[in-house]
C-alpha cells in the first residue's frame, strides 16, 4: 500500500465548500457550522442543495443527482480549496457512482473532510484519485459544534498539520506491538458494505486500519468484521486502531468480540484512539505512512497530513 498525494494546507481566507452527500442537514446546525469556519478566518460557502430533502426517501439530503452535483461542482471550482461534508447519515454510496473522477482528478488535489457515511468517499478518493483525505468532524455535526477539542484538532490539521503528527490513545493495547503502514479505514459498517464495489480498495494489505462505528449491537459488528475476514480484505494488514463505539453495547460485551475477531490477525491492535462518533473526535488523515505503537498508545505520522 503506497502513501497517497497530500493536498495543500489551508491559510487565512481559504474558500471552503460545505456539501451534503448523505443525510439531510438541519439549517440551524449548518449556520452554526459556517459560523465556526468563519471564526477560523475561512470563507465557507454552502452547496446549492445542502438543505434539500429527497421527495420520497427523507433520510437523504436531496436527490442523488443534486447531491453529486454539489460535490462535483465544489471540487471542480478553482476558487475552492477544501470540501467539508455537512454530516453523515446515509447516501454517499448512491453519489459515488455519479461522480466524474476524470474531472475531479483534473481539478487537482484538495482537502476532503468527513467521517461515518463519508467512508465511501474516503475509499473512492483513495482508489480513483490517489489522494490523502481527512477522517474528521463535519460542519453541521452536533459533536463538532459543541466540542472544543474536535474543533481545535481539525483546525490544527487544516492550518498547521505539523503540530498534530502524533495521536495518543486513551486506552490499552488489545494486542501489543509496533507496526508501520499506511493509514486507512473509517466506519466499519461502510467498509463492509463497500466490499466488491469498483470504488473500494481490494484490501487493507500493508495498512494501519482505523475502525469505528455507532449505534450497533455487538453481533452486528461481529458480522461486519467476519465479512471482511471471510472476504480476505484484512489479509496482510499491519495494524489496527480502534476509535469510538458510540451508542454500541457495553464495553464488557464489545471488547471480547473485538479481541477475538482481530486477535487472530497477529498484528498490533490498539483501542480508544478518539476518532469517530464520540465527543471530541480527533481528525485522522487517511493515506499517510505512519507508525503504530500499541503499547505506548500512539500513532505517529511520517509527514504532516497536508503540505
C-alpha positions as CSV (number, residue, x, y, z in Angstrom):
1,X,0.0,0.0,0.0
2,X,1.5,3.3,-1.1
3,X,1.3,6.7,0.5
4,X,-1.1,9.0,-1.3
5,X,-0.8,12.5,-2.6
6,X,-1.1,15.2,0.1
7,X,-3.3,18.3,-0.6
8,X,-2.1,21.7,0.4
9,X,-2.9,23.1,3.9
10,X,-5.3,25.9,4.3
11,X,-4.5,29.5,5.0
12,X,-6.5,32.6,6.1
13,X,-9.2,33.4,3.6
14,X,-9.3,30.0,2.0
15,X,-12.6,29.1,0.5
16,X,-14.3,26.0,1.9
17,X,-17.4,24.4,0.3
18,X,-19.8,22.6,2.6
19,X,-21.9,19.9,0.9
20,X,-24.3,17.2,1.9
21,X,-23.6,13.9,0.1
22,X,-25.6,11.9,2.6
23,X,-28.3,12.7,5.1
24,X,-30.5,15.8,5.5
25,X,-29.0,18.8,7.3
26,X,-30.8,21.0,9.9
27,X,-30.5,24.6,8.8
28,X,-29.6,25.9,12.3
29,X,-26.7,23.4,12.6
30,X,-25.5,24.3,9.2
31,X,-25.5,28.0,10.0
32,X,-23.7,27.3,13.3
33,X,-21.0,25.3,11.5
34,X,-20.5,28.0,8.9
35,X,-20.0,30.5,11.7
36,X,-17.3,28.3,13.3
37,X,-15.5,28.2,10.0
38,X,-15.8,31.9,9.5
39,X,-14.3,32.3,13.0
40,X,-11.2,30.4,11.7
41,X,-10.9,33.2,9.0
42,X,-12.1,30.8,6.3
43,X,-14.6,31.7,3.6
44,X,-17.3,29.0,3.8
45,X,-19.9,28.6,1.0
46,X,-22.8,26.1,1.2
47,X,-23.7,24.0,-1.8
48,X,-26.9,25.0,-3.5
49,X,-28.7,21.7,-2.4
50,X,-27.2,21.4,1.0
51,X,-30.6,21.9,2.8
52,X,-32.7,19.8,0.3
53,X,-34.7,16.8,1.2
54,X,-35.3,13.9,-1.1
55,X,-39.0,13.9,-2.0
56,X,-39.6,10.2,-1.0
57,X,-36.5,9.0,0.8
58,X,-36.5,11.5,3.6
59,X,-33.2,10.1,5.0
60,X,-31.4,11.7,2.0
61,X,-30.4,15.3,1.5
62,X,-32.0,15.8,-1.8
63,X,-31.8,13.8,-5.0
64,X,-28.7,11.7,-5.8
65,X,-28.0,13.8,-8.9
66,X,-28.2,17.1,-6.9
67,X,-26.0,15.8,-4.1
68,X,-23.4,14.5,-6.6
69,X,-23.6,17.8,-8.5
70,X,-22.9,19.9,-5.4
71,X,-19.8,17.8,-4.6
72,X,-18.6,17.7,-8.2
73,X,-19.0,21.4,-8.8
74,X,-17.4,22.4,-5.5
75,X,-14.4,20.2,-6.2
76,X,-14.0,21.4,-9.7
77,X,-14.4,25.1,-8.7
78,X,-10.8,26.5,-8.9
79,X,-11.7,29.0,-6.2
80,X,-12.5,26.2,-3.7
81,X,-9.6,24.9,-1.5
82,X,-11.4,22.3,0.6
83,X,-14.7,20.4,0.7
84,X,-16.1,19.7,4.2
85,X,-19.1,17.4,4.4
86,X,-22.1,18.8,6.4
87,X,-23.0,15.4,8.1
88,X,-23.1,11.7,7.6
89,X,-26.2,9.5,7.8
90,X,-26.7,7.6,4.6
91,X,-26.4,8.3,0.9
92,X,-22.8,8.7,-0.1
93,X,-22.7,5.3,-1.8
94,X,-25.5,6.4,-4.0
95,X,-23.5,9.5,-5.0
96,X,-20.1,7.9,-5.7
97,X,-21.2,6.2,-9.0
98,X,-22.4,9.6,-10.3
99,X,-19.1,11.4,-9.9
100,X,-16.8,12.2,-12.9
101,X,-13.5,11.1,-11.5
102,X,-11.6,12.3,-14.5
103,X,-12.9,15.8,-13.9
104,X,-12.2,15.6,-10.2
105,X,-8.6,14.5,-10.9
106,X,-8.1,17.3,-13.4
107,X,-9.2,19.8,-10.8
108,X,-6.2,18.9,-8.7
109,X,-5.7,17.8,-5.1
110,X,-7.9,19.4,-2.5
111,X,-8.9,18.7,1.1
112,X,-11.9,16.4,1.8
113,X,-13.2,16.2,5.4
114,X,-15.8,13.9,6.8
115,X,-16.5,10.6,8.5
116,X,-19.2,8.0,9.1
117,X,-21.1,7.6,5.8
118,X,-18.3,9.6,4.2
119,X,-16.2,6.5,4.5
120,X,-17.5,5.6,1.0
121,X,-15.9,8.8,-0.3
122,X,-12.6,8.3,1.5
123,X,-12.3,4.9,-0.2
124,X,-13.3,6.3,-3.6
125,X,-10.9,9.3,-3.4
126,X,-8.1,7.0,-2.4
127,X,-8.7,4.5,-5.2
128,X,-9.7,6.8,-8.0
129,X,-7.7,10.0,-7.1
130,X,-4.8,8.6,-5.1
131,X,-5.5,11.4,-2.5
132,X,-5.0,11.8,1.2
133,X,-8.3,12.6,2.9
134,X,-9.2,13.7,6.4
135,X,-11.4,11.4,8.6
136,X,-12.7,14.2,10.8
137,X,-15.7,16.1,12.2
138,X,-18.2,17.6,9.9
139,X,-19.5,21.2,9.7
140,X,-23.1,20.5,10.9
141,X,-22.2,17.7,13.3
142,X,-23.5,18.0,16.8
143,X,-20.3,16.8,18.4
144,X,-18.3,19.3,16.3
145,X,-20.5,22.3,17.2
146,X,-20.4,21.6,20.9
147,X,-16.9,20.3,21.4
148,X,-13.8,22.5,21.5
149,X,-11.3,19.5,21.2
150,X,-12.9,18.4,18.0
151,X,-12.8,21.9,16.6
152,X,-9.2,22.6,17.7
153,X,-7.8,19.3,16.3
154,X,-9.4,19.8,12.9
155,X,-8.3,23.4,12.8
156,X,-4.7,22.5,13.6
157,X,-4.8,19.7,11.0
158,X,-6.0,22.1,8.3
159,X,-3.8,25.1,9.2
160,X,-0.7,23.7,11.0
161,X,-0.6,19.9,10.4
162,X,2.9,19.6,11.6
163,X,1.6,20.3,15.2
164,X,-0.7,17.2,15.2
165,X,1.5,14.4,13.8
166,X,1.0,12.1,16.9
167,X,-2.3,10.8,18.1
168,X,-2.4,9.4,21.6
169,X,-4.8,6.6,22.7
170,X,-6.8,6.8,25.9
171,X,-6.9,3.1,26.2
172,X,-4.8,0.0,26.2
173,X,-3.4,-2.5,23.6
174,X,-5.8,-5.3,22.8
175,X,-2.7,-6.9,21.1
176,X,0.7,-5.4,21.9
177,X,3.4,-4.5,19.4
178,X,4.5,-1.9,16.9
179,X,3.8,-1.7,13.2
180,X,4.3,0.6,10.2
181,X,1.9,1.1,7.4
182,X,-0.4,3.5,5.5
183,X,-3.5,4.7,7.3
184,X,-6.9,3.9,6.0
185,X,-10.4,2.8,7.2
186,X,-13.4,4.5,8.7
187,X,-16.9,3.3,9.7
188,X,-16.8,-0.5,10.0
189,X,-20.4,-0.9,8.5
190,X,-19.5,1.2,5.5
191,X,-16.2,-0.7,4.8
192,X,-18.2,-4.0,4.9
193,X,-20.9,-2.6,2.6
194,X,-18.3,-1.3,0.1
195,X,-16.8,-4.7,-0.5
196,X,-16.7,-5.7,-4.2
197,X,-17.6,-2.2,-5.5
198,X,-15.4,-0.5,-8.1
199,X,-14.5,2.4,-5.9
200,X,-13.3,0.4,-2.9
201,X,-9.8,-0.9,-2.1
202,X,-9.3,-4.6,-2.8
203,X,-8.0,-5.0,0.8
204,X,-6.1,-3.5,3.7
205,X,-2.8,-5.2,3.0
206,X,0.1,-3.0,4.2
207,X,-2.2,-0.7,6.1
208,X,-2.9,0.6,9.6
209,X,-6.6,0.1,9.7
210,X,-8.7,2.6,11.7
211,X,-12.2,1.3,12.7
212,X,-15.1,2.8,14.5
213,X,-18.9,2.7,14.4
214,X,-22.1,4.0,16.1
215,X,-25.3,2.5,17.4
216,X,-24.6,-1.1,16.5
217,X,-25.2,-4.2,18.6
218,X,-22.2,-6.4,19.1
219,X,-23.4,-9.2,16.9
220,X,-23.8,-6.8,14.0
221,X,-20.2,-5.5,14.5
222,X,-19.1,-9.2,14.6
223,X,-20.9,-9.8,11.3
224,X,-19.1,-6.8,9.6
225,X,-15.7,-8.0,10.8
226,X,-16.4,-11.6,9.9
227,X,-17.4,-10.5,6.4
228,X,-14.1,-8.6,6.0
229,X,-12.2,-11.6,7.3
230,X,-14.0,-14.1,5.1
231,X,-13.5,-11.9,2.0
232,X,-9.8,-11.8,2.7
233,X,-10.0,-8.0,3.0
234,X,-7.9,-8.0,6.2
235,X,-5.2,-10.2,4.9
236,X,-1.8,-8.6,5.2
237,X,-3.0,-5.6,7.4
238,X,-0.1,-4.4,9.5
239,X,-2.0,-3.0,12.5
240,X,-5.5,-1.9,13.7
241,X,-6.6,1.2,15.6
242,X,-10.0,1.3,17.2
243,X,-11.8,4.6,17.7
244,X,-15.2,5.3,19.3
245,X,-18.1,2.9,19.5
246,X,-20.7,5.5,20.5
247,X,-24.1,4.0,21.2
248,X,-22.9,0.5,20.9
249,X,-23.2,-2.1,23.6
250,X,-21.3,-2.1,26.9
251,X,-17.5,-2.5,26.5
252,X,-17.7,-5.6,28.6
253,X,-19.6,-7.3,25.7
254,X,-17.8,-5.4,22.9
255,X,-14.1,-5.8,23.8
256,X,-14.0,-9.6,24.0
257,X,-15.6,-9.8,20.5
258,X,-13.1,-7.3,19.0
259,X,-10.2,-9.1,20.7
260,X,-11.4,-12.5,19.4
261,X,-12.1,-11.3,15.8
262,X,-9.0,-9.1,15.4
263,X,-6.5,-11.0,17.7
264,X,-6.1,-13.8,15.1
265,X,-4.6,-11.3,12.6
266,X,-1.3,-11.5,14.5
267,X,-0.8,-7.7,14.4
268,X,-0.9,-4.9,17.0
269,X,-4.4,-3.7,17.9
270,X,-4.9,-0.6,20.0
271,X,-8.1,0.9,21.2
272,X,-9.7,4.3,22.3
273,X,-7.9,6.5,19.8
274,X,-10.5,9.1,19.9
275,X,-11.7,9.3,16.3
276,X,-15.2,8.6,15.1
277,X,-18.6,9.4,16.6
278,X,-17.6,10.1,20.1
279,X,-17.4,13.5,21.7
280,X,-14.3,15.4,20.9
281,X,-13.4,13.3,17.9
282,X,-9.9,13.7,16.6
283,X,-9.0,14.1,12.9
284,X,-7.1,11.2,11.3
285,X,-5.5,11.5,7.8
286,X,-6.0,8.5,5.6
287,X,-3.3,7.7,3.1
288,X,-0.2,8.5,5.0
289,X,2.7,6.3,6.2
290,X,2.7,6.1,10.0
291,X,3.9,4.0,12.9
292,X,1.5,2.5,15.5
293,X,2.9,1.7,18.9
294,X,0.1,-0.2,20.6
295,X,1.9,-0.5,23.9
296,X,2.6,3.3,24.1
297,X,-0.8,4.0,22.6
298,X,0.5,6.3,19.8
299,X,0.1,6.8,16.1
300,X,2.9,8.9,14.6
301,X,2.6,10.2,11.1
302,X,5.8,10.2,9.0
303,X,4.7,13.6,7.5
304,X,2.1,16.2,8.2
305,X,-1.3,15.4,6.8
306,X,-1.2,18.4,4.4
307,X,1.7,20.1,2.5
